[in-house]
Amino acid sequence: MTLDAATANSFLVLSDDLRSVQCGNICHNPREGPERFTYLACVLGTPCFSFGRCYWEVEGEKGKELALGVCKESVSRKEKSSLSPELGFWIISMKGDAIFPSSFPQTRISASPVGIFLDVWMKEIKFFDVRNDALVYRHSHFSSLEPLHLFFCPKQPRECDSSALLSLCP
């Protein structure tokens, strides 16, 4: 699993090995492409998944704000949108030392690194606290007849603020 540079927002900085991402303060790649996120500081993982099961772990910087999970291949990349299941995003947000599922009401759960288990056949995505080997949240019965991608969204940095570094664990 690596990050797909062709989908990365212009303000994202990807590591040479395409396993880490961070949001920068300047535009790093001004060329637009149909796969590139324009407004959201996001990048997708590759390969995509149409069937089967997959597990990966993601380390986020403690105390930083970010979002991660999976999304449909067809999500809008050229307009501002919410990261909701209705629009093809199944994610959790990390703020400070807590995880907030993209559901209402929001619940507060502490965990990092996060394990993500995607089971396309069972239509289920599970998020795990890797250190404690505990399930922290589950999206079930999601609807997708198209490929799914790993989704990374480090927070857009404020002036004099650095964004989260998100890394795929080896």
C-alpha positions in Angstrom: 0.0 0.0 0.0 1.3 3.5 -0.9 -0.1 6.9 -1.5 -1.2 7.9 -5.0 0.6 11.2 -5.8 -1.8 11.8 -8.8 -4.7 12.3 -6.3 -2.8 14.5 -3.8 -3.9 18.1 -3.2 -1.3 20.6 -4.3 -0.5 21.6 -0.8 0.3 18.1 0.4 3.9 16.9 0.7 4.4 13.2 0.1 7.5 11.3 1.3 9.8 9.8 -1.3 8.6 6.3 -0.5 4.9 7.5 -0.8 4.1 6.2 2.7 3.7 9.5 4.6 1.9 12.8 3.9 1.8 16.2 5.5 0.2 19.5 4.5 2.6 22.3 3.6 2.1 26.0 3.5 2.9 26.5 -0.2 1.6 24.9 -3.4 4.0 22.0 -4.3 2.4 20.8 -7.5 0.3 23.4 -9.3 -0.7 21.1 -12.2 -4.3 20.1 -12.1 -5.4 16.6 -13.1 -8.8 14.9 -13.0 -7.7 12.7 -10.1 -6.3 15.5 -7.9 -8.3 16.8 -4.9 -8.7 20.6 -5.4 -10.2 21.9 -2.2 -9.7 19.2 0.3 -6.2 18.5 1.5 -6.5 14.8 0.8 -4.7 12.0 -0.9 -5.9 8.4 -1.8 -4.0 5.2 -1.3 -3.3 2.7 -4.0 -4.2 0.0 -4.9 -8.0 0.2 -4.8 -10.2 -2.6 -3.5 -13.2 -4.0 -5.3 -13.4 -7.3 -3.4 -11.8 -9.2 -0.5 -10.3 -8.1 2.8 -7.5 -5.8 3.6 -5.9 -4.5 6.8 -3.4 -1.6 7.3 -2.2 0.5 10.1 -1.8 4.3 10.1 0.2 6.4 12.6 -0.9 10.0 13.1 1.0 12.6 15.2 -0.4 12.8 18.7 -2.4 16.0 19.3 -2.9 16.9 15.6 -6.2 17.1 13.7 -6.7 14.7 10.8 -9.1 12.3 9.1 -8.6 8.8 7.6 -10.5 5.8 6.4 -11.8 4.7 3.0 -13.8 6.3 0.2 -15.4 5.4 -3.1 -13.3 5.9 -6.2 -15.9 8.3 -7.6 -15.9 10.8 -4.7 -15.9 14.5 -5.8 -12.4 15.8 -6.0 -13.1 19.2 -7.5 -15.6 20.7 -5.1 -15.9 21.3 -1.3 -17.9 18.6 0.3 -18.5 17.0 3.6 -16.7 13.7 4.4 -19.9 11.8 5.0 -21.0 8.2 4.2 -23.8 9.6 2.0 -21.1 11.1 -0.2 -18.9 8.0 -0.2 -16.5 8.6 2.7 -16.3 6.2 5.6 -13.8 7.9 8.0 -12.8 8.8 11.5 -11.5 12.1 12.5 -8.7 12.5 15.1 -8.6 15.7 17.1 -6.2 16.0 20.0 -6.0 12.6 21.6 -9.4 11.5 20.6 -11.1 9.8 17.6 -14.5 11.0 16.4 -16.4 8.7 14.0 -18.2 10.4 11.1 -21.6 9.7 12.7 -24.0 11.5 15.0 -23.8 11.7 17.9 -20.1 11.8 18.0 -18.4 9.7 20.5 -14.9 10.3 22.0 -12.4 7.4 21.8 -8.7 7.5 22.5 -6.4 5.5 20.1 -3.2 5.7 18.0 -1.9 4.1 15.9 -5.2 3.1 14.1 -5.7 -0.2 12.4 -8.2 -0.2 9.5 -9.9 -3.5 8.4 -11.9 -3.3 5.2 -14.1 -6.3 4.3 -15.7 -5.5 1.0 -17.7 -8.7 0.9 -19.2 -8.1 4.3 -19.6 -4.3 3.5 -17.8 -3.4 6.7 -15.0 -1.1 7.8 -13.5 -1.5 11.3 -11.1 0.9 13.1 -8.9 -0.5 15.8 -6.8 0.8 18.6 -3.6 -1.1 17.7 -1.9 -0.7 21.1 -4.8 -2.1 23.0 -6.0 -4.5 20.3 -9.5 -3.1 20.7 -12.3 -2.2 18.2 -13.0 1.5 18.4 -15.5 2.0 15.7 -17.3 0.2 12.9 -19.1 1.3 9.7 -21.3 -1.5 8.6 -23.6 -2.2 5.7 -22.0 0.5 3.6 -23.1 0.7 0.0 -20.5 0.6 -2.7 -20.6 -1.1 -6.1 -17.3 0.5 -7.1 -13.7 0.3 -5.9 -12.6 1.8 -2.6 -9.4 3.6 -1.7 -7.6 4.3 1.5 -8.2 8.0 2.4 -5.8 10.4 4.1 -6.7 14.0 5.1 -4.1 15.9 7.2 -5.6 19.1 8.5 -5.0 22.3 6.5 -2.4 24.1 8.7 -3.1 27.5 10.1 -0.5 30.3 9.9 2.5 29.3 11.9 1.0 25.9 12.6 2.1 22.5 11.3 -0.3 19.8 10.1 -0.3 16.2 11.1 2.1 13.7 9.6 0.2 10.6 8.6 2.2 7.5 7.9 1.4 4.0 6.7 3.0 1.6 9.2 5.4 -0.9 7.8 
